[in-house]
Amino acid sequence: MAAPRDGFEAVEAEGNAGCRGSSGMEVVLPSDPAVPSPLCPHGPTLLFVKVIQGKEETRRFYACSACRDRKDCNFFQWEDEKLSGARLAAREAHNRRCQPPLSRRQCVERYLKIIELPLTQRKFCQRCQQLLLPDDWGQHSEHQVLGDVSITQLRRPSQLLYPLENKKTNAQYLFADRSCQFLVDLLSALGFRRVLCVGTPRLHELIRLTASDDKKSNIKSLLLDIDFRYSQFYMEDSFCHYNMFNHHFFDGKTALEVCRAFLQEDKGEGIIMVTDPPFGGLVEPLAITFKKLIAMWKEGQSQDDSHKELPIFWIFPYFFESRICQFFPSFRMLDYQVDYDNHALYKHGKTGRKQSPVRIFTNIPPNKIILPTEEGYRFCSLCQRYVSLENQHCEHCNSCTSKDGRKWNHCFLCKKCVKPSWIHCSICNHCAVPDHSCEGPKDGCFICGELDHKRSTCPNIATSKRANKAVRKQKQRKSSKMKMETTKGQSMNHTSATRRKKRRERAHQYLGS
């Protein structure tokens, strides 16, 4: 479920900003971890703080984990805010109203009835995005309804459902057939028997289709996705309504146990997780969620297998490489370009900067992953991995250094390879785009300026927090003092005005007598 924000440049800028740490939002741990986070329609909220280099940390607040736009989910609460019972009750009522109209069990019962219907009675309302039983036809008589829905169409719900294209929330840019088939073939070649599909509905479909059509294929799949519409098309052991940004199962413990059983089947052997998160999402909450899934998988491992890792394919733009590797140091990026059906830019076969920036990050050794030679990928014996056609081995870096599919050039001043469009800036003392600003944000930690860590892991963070807390208290005292003076001034002004009014009334009476 790839989700660029406002085109290639915006996503790349965001990825690079996340790497250099100039300003932006950070997810932080609550002051008291024992206190549960407030709930919004998308499950537990996350605690955020806005950080700007050179300026103090602002007040922490809770906001929706899945929606970056307040228009989609307007939840907002300061960390230290106390809510009245009336407001809490109103929030709970709002959360209930935002839930899907049908329960998971009701969806399964309807699906079992629909597949038993004759072809002429199987219908799908395109306006409501809902499979219809004969009793529903009257309510949708004026809607655009698709008739004669075949079993094959029911097995490919991503082709029936309109993609959700809100770029900041849950945009669905679905894998093109080329990438989807490559992934299925690769998973089979690597010997996996189960695939946990986190936000990859089209891959889930193709795995199930392949298993039903090919008797030799024994791969099973479980889909975790935030789009509840898929509940109409799958049994409870094939789909869980899930938010990957906060590890929230909307159907509670029942769905959680379905996922746990799937991960721990065969003592955890033969399983891989494949995930394609929205690109607009923050890497840190995703990494926290994936580590919880890994921990769930490890629960079924014996002590002898405690060193093993859950195999993962994380599909994300290449410019988030440093952020992903910060949380998963064993991950390596493959050169394979993932493309999407319904996205104008992220397509295979384009050249230069128009190539898809989406890659596969994995903890599987790259030399075990064979990329298609018919598409120009070749094996580099020095790097011991497959690389793209123009990714040339640099003898100075001792690596195939290109990230975006173009041939990169080695800069002897920077002592590394850079993009072909970059030039070395003598003022900044590093390579950058020709029209960059030399007074732009500097690299490094927001607190101490060091380059080897981020603000959240700075050894001076405790001192910084104490200083910021003292500054906030001083501001609060100053604000309270100003309010008191204002109130006192308003009271004195009111007294003076009353006196003036009485004097005018007495003068008026005197003149009129």
N, C-alpha and C positions, 0 to 999 in steps of 0.2 A: 504494500500500500504506500507507494512512494508519493511524497507531497512537496514539491517545490513551492516556495512562497510566491514570488513574483518574477519567475523566470530564472535562467541560469545564473545571471550576474548576482541577483539578490541572495540566492542560496550559497553561492561561492563566497560572497562577501561575509555572510554569516558564519560559514565554516571557518574562514580565515580569522575572523574576529574572535571566534571561540578559541582558536589556537594561540593568538597573541595576547588575548586578555586585555582589551582596551576599556570596554564598558559593556554592560548588559545585565541580564538576569542570571542569578545563581540560585540553585536549589540548596537549601540548608536544612540541617536537622533541628527539630523543635527544641526549645529550652528544656522541656520535660518530656522525654520520649514515652513515658508511661501514659501521657494524656493523648487519646486518639485524635487524629486530625478531623476537622469538621467535614461533613458530607455534602457533596453537590450531586446533581443527577448522574454524574459520571464516576461516582464512588468517592473515596477519600481524597481530599484536596492535598496539594503540596505547599510547603512553606517556601516562599521566595524572598529574595532581597535584591534590590537594584544596586549595583556597584559601579562606581565611576572612578577611574584612576585619578589619584590626587585629591579626591573628595571623600568625606566620611561616608560610612555605611548608613543607608537610610533605614527607616522603620520596616520591620519584617511584616509580611502579610501572607495569608492563605489565598490561593486561587485554584481554579480548575486545572487538573493535571493534563487533560486532553485538549482543551480549547485555548488557543492563544488569543482569540478575539473575544472581547467581552460581549459582543453581539450574539455570539453562539452560546456562551454560558457566562452570565454576569456575576457569578459568585465572587465575593470579595470580603475579606475579614482581616482586620489587624490581628497580629498574634496575641496581643495583650487586651484585646477588646472583649468586654463582658456583654453577653446578649440576654435580653429579657426572655421570660418564658413564652410570651406571645410571639416574639420574633423567631424563636426556635421552632415553635409549633407551625408557624407560617412556612418556614423553610422546609420542614418535613413534608408538609402538604404539597409544596411546589415540587419537591423531589419525586413524590409519588405520582403526580400528574405527568411528569416527564418520562416515566417508564413506558416500555412497549405495551400496546393494548392487550396483547395475549401473553400468557405465561409460556414457559418453555414446554411444559407438558401439553398445553392446548395446541401449540404449534405442531408437535409430534403427532397428536391425534388427528389434526386436520390433514397433515401430510399423508398419513396412512390411508385416510379416506380418499384423498385426491388420486393417489396412484392406482386405486381400485376402480376409479371411474373410467368409462369408455373415452376414447380420444376426443370425441365431439363434445364431451361435457367438462373437459379439463380447460379451464380458462385462467387468464392472468390479467389483472387490472394494471395497466401501465401507469395510470395516474396515481393510484394508491400504492403501487409496487407490492401487490398482494395476490397470492393464489386464491381463487374463488371456489367455494363449494356451491352447488345449485341453490341453496338457501340464500346465498349472498348476491345472486345475480340482480335482483330487483334494486338493491341499494346502489349498484354500479351501472345501471342501465344507460345513464347519460355520460359515462366515462369511456375513455378509449380502452377497449378490452381486446386482448389477444386470445384467439380461440385455437382449438386443436393443438394444445401444448403437448408435445411428445415426451416420452420418457427420456430421450436423449437431451431435450431442452431442460428437463428437470435436473439432469445431471450436470448441466452447465449454467448454474444460476447467475454467474457473472455476466453472461450474455443476455439474460432476461432483465436483470436489474440495471437501472441507470446508475452510472458511477457517481458517488458523492464527490463533488468537485470543489468543496470549500477548502482552499489551499492551506488554511491555518488550522484546520481541525482534523478532518479524516479523509482527505483527498485520496481517491482511489485511481491511481494510474497503474493499470493492470499489465502484468508481464505480456510481452508479445509472444506469439507461438514459438519463435526461434529460441528465445531465452528460456521459456518454460520447458520446452522439449529438451534443451541442453541440460537443464537442472535435473529433470527426471532421469535422463540417460546417465548422468554423472552419479547421481545417488545410487542408481542400480549397479553401476560399475564398481563403486566403492563398497558395495556389499551391505548397504543399510536396509533394514527390514521395516523400520518405523520412522515416520517423519512428523515432527511437531511443527506445524505451519503457523507461525505467529504473524498475522497480518498478510498472509499470502494466499488469498482465496483461489486464484487461478491455478496455482501450483497444486493445491489441495484437490481441485477438480480433476486435473490431468492425472495425478497419481491414482485416484479412484477409478477413473475411466480406463487407464492402462491395466489396472488390476482386474477389472471386470472383463476386458476384452482379451487380455493375454494371460492364459492359464499359467505361464511360467513366472509371471510377476507376482510376488507375494508381499509387496510393500503396502503397509497400512499408513493412514494419515489421520491426524486430529487437527482441526482448524480452531485457532483462538483468534477472534476478531471482534472489533468494537461495533461493527455493523450488524445490528440485531435482525435485519431482514433475512440473513442467511439461516435463521432459526426455522424458517418455513420449509427448507429443503433438506435438512439433515436430522438424523436421529441424535439422541443425546450423547452417544459415544463417538460422534463424528464432528460435533461443533460445540464450542463453549463461547457464550457472549462474554467478552473479556476486554479490559483496558490495559494495554501494555505499559502505560506510563505510571501506573500505581499498583500493578499486579492485583487488579480487582476482578473477581468473578461475579458478574451481575446476578447469577442464579445461586449464589451462596456455596455452601459446603458440598452440595451434590455435584456441582460442576468442578469444584476444586478436587474432589476425590476422583472424578473421571480423568482429569489431567494427571494426577499423582499416579493412578494405576497405569496409565499409558506410558509415563516416563519410567516406571519401575518394572514394567513387564520384562520377563526373561532376565531378571536381575540387572536391568538397565543396559543390557547388551544390544547392539544393532540399531541404536536410535541416534538421530541427528535433529537439531533444531535449525529451521530456516526462517529467518525473519526479514521483513522489508518495511521498516517503520516509516512514518511520515518524515520527510527531510526537515520540515520546520520544527520538529520536536527537539528538545534538549537531550544531549547524549547521556548526561548523568542519571536522570531518572530511568532511562531505558536500561542503562548498565546495571542499576540497582535491581530492576525487575528481572533481568536475565540472570543475575546472580541468585535470585530467589528461586527461579526455575532450576538452576544448576544444583542448588542446595536440596531441592525436592527430589531431583534425580539421584543425588548422592545418598539420600536416606536409604535407598534400596541396594547400595553397594556394600560389599564386605570390607573388612578392615584391610585386607590384602590389596584391594583395588582403590584405596583412598587417594592414590596419586593420579588416578585417571581423570581426564577432562571430558565433559560432555561435548561431542563434536558440534560445531556451530557454523552456519553460513549467515553472516550479518551483511545484508545488501544495503549499501549507503554510498553517497558521493565520495570520491577519492580525497577531497579536501578536508574531510573529517578524520583522516587517518591518525593524526597525532592524538586527537581526543579519544578515539576508540582504543588505541594502543595504550593510552594512559590507564584505562580501566582493565584492559585485557592485554597484558604485555606479550602473551604468546601468539597473538593474532598477526597474520600477514595478509597483505592485500594482493589479490590476483589481478592480472591484466584484463581479464574478460570483461567486455562492455555489456552491461545489462540494458535492454531496451524495453520500451513500453508501447502498448497498442494505441492508447488514447492521449499521447503526449507529443506535441509537434516537434520538440527539440530532442528528446531522449530516444533517438532512433539509431539503429545500426546502419552502417554503410556511409555515414557522413564523414567529412574530413575536417582537419584543423580544429578550431575551437567548437565546431558544431557537433563534434562527437559526443556520445552519451558520457557523462561524468560518473555514472553509477558503476560501482565495482562490488566485488565479493570479498569480505574480510572473513578469515577463517583461522582456526587453530589446527586444522589438518595440514600436515607438511605439504608445501606447494609442489614438491616433486612427484607426489602421488596423484595430482590433478592434471589430467590431460585436456588441453584446450584444442578446439577444432582447427586443424591445419588448413582445411579448405577455406577458412576465413582469414588466413594469413598469420595465425599464431605459430610460433616456432619455439623449439626448446633451446634454452641457453645452457650449455654444458658448464659454464663457469658459475652461473647463479643457481644452477640445478632447479630451474623452473621454466614454465612456458611464459613467453612474453609476446607482446603485440609486434607487428611487422616493423614499425619505425622505432621501437624501443631498443636503441643501440647500447651495447655494453661499453661503459666508460672505464678506461684503464686506470684513470686517476682515482675514481671513486670505488673501483673494483665492484661495480654493480650496474645492472640495467636500471637506469634512474628515472626514466619518464613515468609520469603518473597519468597524463591525460591523452596518451596515444600518439603524441607528436615527438619528434626527435628533440631532446633537450641538449643545451650547450653547456660545456664546463667553464665555470668562472674560476680562474686561478686566485683571484683576490678573496672571493668568498669560500674557496676551497670546496665547492660543490657544484652540481649541475643545476641549471635553472631553466625556466621556460624560454623558448626561442624569442619571444617578444620582449623579454626583460633586458634591461641594461644595468651596468654597475653605476651606482650613484656615489660620487666622491663625498657628498655632504652627509648622506645617511650611512655611508660605508657598507652598503650591501646592495644587491640587485633588486630592482623593482620595475614596475611598468613605467614607460617613459614620462607619462603625465602625472606621476604620483605627487603627493604633497610631502615635502621634506619635513614639515612640522607636524606630521601625523602622529597618532598614538604610538608610544614606545612599547617595546616588548617587556615582558616580565611580570612579576607579582605586583598586585595593586598596593600592597602594604610596604614591602621593603625594596622592590625593584629588581630583585634577583631573577635570573632567566631560567633557573632549573626547576621552578615549581610555580603553582598557582596560589592565589590568595587563600583558598580553602585549606591548603596544606602548609601554610606559612608557619614557621616556628614562633613568629611574633604575633600571631593572630590574637592570642589571649590579651596581650598588652594593648593591641589595637582596639579590641572590644571594650576593654576597661576605659580607655581614653574616649572612645566614641560614646560610651554610656555616660561618662562624666559630662561630655559636651551636650548630650541630649538633656540631661538633668538641669544643666545650667540654662539651656534654652527654655526648658519648661518653667523654671523659676522666673526667668525674665518675662516669659509670656504671661504667667500668672500675675506678676507684679503689674504688668501693663494693663491687664484686664481689670485689676482692682482699682488702679488709678483712673481708668476709663469709667468704671462704674461710679467711683467717687465723684469724678468730674461731672458725669451725667446727673447725679443726684444734686450737686451744687447748682448746676445750670437749671434744673427743674425748680429748685427753691427760689432762685433769682427770678425766674420767669413768673412764678406764682406771685411774688412780691410786686413785680412790675404790673401784673394784671390787676391786682387789688388797688394799686395807686391810681391806675387809669379809671377804674370803676368809681373810686371816691371823687376824683376830679370831675368825672362826668355828672355825678350826683350834685356836686357843689355848683357847677355851671348851670345845671337844669333847675336849681331851686330859686 
